[in-house]
Amino acid sequence: MNVKKVKGKDVEIPSISIQRRYTDNGEWKSTNSMNANDLPRAILVLGKAYDYLMSRNQNKAGDQPEEETVVEE
């Protein structure tokens, strides 16, 4: 979670990171690079993460001030 000041109050802004795990000679490694075959799974996982975060945000809507849209690259 990232925390941002909105109208003078600290607001938690959900965030995610995505990485691909693979084995190289029996050793687990991670990368942020995706090949074409990874993209459909990444799209599916990102969609599920978005749905989860939005449903969680709606459940907390009464607890937090109105948030502005934040896009991080």
KABEL-V252744 format. One line per field, one symbol per residue. ss: DSSP state (h for helix, s for strand, l for the rest). phi: phi as a letter, one per 30 degrees, with the letter a starting at -180 (. if undefined). burial: I if it has 24 or more other ideal C-beta (glycine too) atoms within 12 Angstrom, else O. A space follows every 50 residues. Layout:
ss->???
phi->???
burial->???
This chain:
ss->lsssssllsssssllllllsssssllsssssllllhhhhhhhhhhhhhhh hhhhhhhhhlhhhllllllllll
phi->.ccbdbhicdbdcdbbbbbccacbhicdbbacdbcedddedddddddddd eddddddddcedcbdeccdbccc
burial->OOOOOOOOOOOOOIOOOOOOOOOOOOOOOOOOOOOOOOOOOOOOOOOOOO OOOOOOOOOOOOOOOOIOOOOOO
